Amino acid sequence: MFAQANTIAEKQFSRSQTETMILDRSDKFVVAAAFISFVFSVSLWFGILGEGNRDTAIFVGLWVPSILSLGLYGTITRRVR
């Protein structure tokens, strides 16, 4: 019984290694928006764009997980249909 379960798990593992995820245009947009938000937050924190404003940097930095969560929600709902 365990040998059969192991072979099934091995087949699933080997299949998942060979599959690659292809990003759609909207997925690339979401990742780019999150990256831009992160870079903007870091530049505000260290004062690259002028005097550093740490409160604003933290606020902008909180956009990153929000953008990624919204993108994940859109991906899940798009793939379910």
C-alpha positions in Angstrom: 0.0 0.0 0.0 2.8 2.4 0.9 4.7 1.5 -2.2 1.8 2.4 -4.4 1.3 5.7 -2.6 5.0 6.5 -3.1 4.9 5.8 -6.8 1.9 8.1 -7.2 3.6 10.8 -5.2 6.8 10.4 -7.3 4.8 10.7 -10.6 3.1 13.8 -9.4 6.4 15.3 -8.2 8.2 14.5 -11.5 5.3 16.0 -13.4 5.3 19.2 -11.4 9.1 19.5 -12.0 8.7 19.5 -15.8 5.7 21.9 -15.9 6.5 25.5 -16.2 4.2 28.3 -15.3 3.6 30.8 -18.1 2.7 34.3 -16.9 -0.2 36.0 -18.7 0.0 39.6 -19.6 -2.1 40.6 -16.6 0.2 38.6 -14.3 3.2 40.4 -15.6 1.4 43.7 -15.0 0.7 42.8 -11.4 4.3 41.7 -10.7 5.6 44.9 -12.4 3.2 47.1 -10.3 4.3 45.3 -7.1 8.0 45.8 -8.0 7.5 49.5 -8.8 5.7 50.0 -5.5 8.6 48.3 -3.7 11.3 50.4 -5.4 9.3 53.5 -4.7 8.9 52.6 -1.0 12.6 52.0 -0.7 13.4 55.3 -2.4 11.1 57.1 0.0 12.6 55.3 3.0 16.2 56.2 2.2 15.4 59.6 0.8 16.6 58.9 -2.8 13.9 61.2 -4.3 14.4 63.9 -1.7 14.1 64.1 2.0 13.2 60.7 3.4 9.7 60.3 4.7 9.5 57.0 6.5 5.8 57.0 7.3 5.0 57.4 3.6 7.5 54.7 2.7 5.8 52.3 5.1 2.4 53.2 3.6 3.6 52.6 0.0 5.4 49.4 1.1 2.1 48.0 2.3 0.8 48.3 -1.3 3.1 45.4 -2.4 1.2 42.5 -0.6 -2.1 44.2 -1.5 -1.2 44.3 -5.2 0.0 40.7 -5.2 -3.1 39.5 -3.3 -5.4 41.3 -5.8 -3.4 39.7 -8.7 -3.7 36.3 -7.1 -7.4 36.7 -6.7 -7.8 37.7 -10.3 -5.7 34.7 -11.4 -7.8 32.2 -9.3 -11.1 33.6 -10.5 -10.0 33.7 -14.1 -8.8 30.0 -14.0 -11.9 28.7 -12.3 -14.2 29.8 -15.2 
